[in-house]
Amino acid sequence: MASLRKASAYSKRKVTPYTRVSKRRQKSYIKTVPPQKIVKFEMGKNSLIKEGKLPHVLKIISAENVQIRHNALEACRQYINKKLDEELAGQYTFKVVPFPHHIQRENKMLTGAGADRMQTGMQLAFGKAVGKSAILKAGKELFILRLPHEKGVQFARKIIRQVNSKLPGKIRADYENLSLKKA
């Protein structure tokens, strides 16, 4: 199985995706789109929101412009959901906000003897699709957690600190108590 390139090969801190423009129309399009790795975007019991039983909202926000791969989002989603389900047993909602649209490409290069006769170098360097990523600006939300009590918020903050190493760039958490706003 082919290994992933390091994130710095793709993450140039650009906010707009690259679009190829060619004189030939059929060369301006990416022919295949890799499958989506994120299985679910919303987890937990959404009916508890309508009942008003989840007043504590914790939003995980990107602190800088960044590209996040779909496999990194899925790894974070699985870990956070597993830990919340163990601790709070269905008394929460968890939402993954960004949807990976940007297609990452790789121009594979050969190495070894005779490689110079087998590839075109940078002449036709558009590359093949190898993955997807979500492009986020600073201040955009990554995850939204709705929790029943203050103890759950402290537990969620601990989980977010553990997940931080799986995500590129810096993140911060914003906390909001909806029960105080109603009063």
C-alpha positions, 0 to 999 in steps of 0.5 A: 500500500502506498504511504501518504506524503507529509502534509507540508507537500499539500498545505501551503496555507492557501485559502482558495483551491487550485483549478487547472485551466487548459486550452484543451477542455478535457484536460481542465478536469480531474477525471476521478474523485477519491471516495469520502473517508468521513462516514458520518457528519452528525453523531449523538442524539439530536432530539435532545437539542429540541428538548433543551437538555444540552445547554453547553456548547463547545466549538472547536475552531481553527486559529489559522488558515489550513488544509485538513485532510479527510482522513485526519478529520475521520480519525479525530471524529472516531476518537472523539465519538468513541470517548464521548460515548464511553463517558456520556453514553448517548447524552451528547451531540457531535457534529463535523462541520467542514466538508472536504471538497478540495482534491489533492493531486500527486505527480508521481516520480520514478527513481532509479536507473532508466527513470529519465526515459520513462517520465515527462518531468514537469511537462504534464505535471497535473498529477493524479487524485490521491485524496481530499481536503477541507480548506479552512480560513482562520476562525472557521469551526471544525467540530461542534459538541453539545453537552449536558453538564459542565463536567462533560465540557471539562471531559471534552476539553481533555479529549480535544487536547489529545486530538490536537496532534492529529490536526494540522495548524492551531485550534482553539475551543469556544465555550457557550452556556445556552441556559445562561442566555435564556435566563 
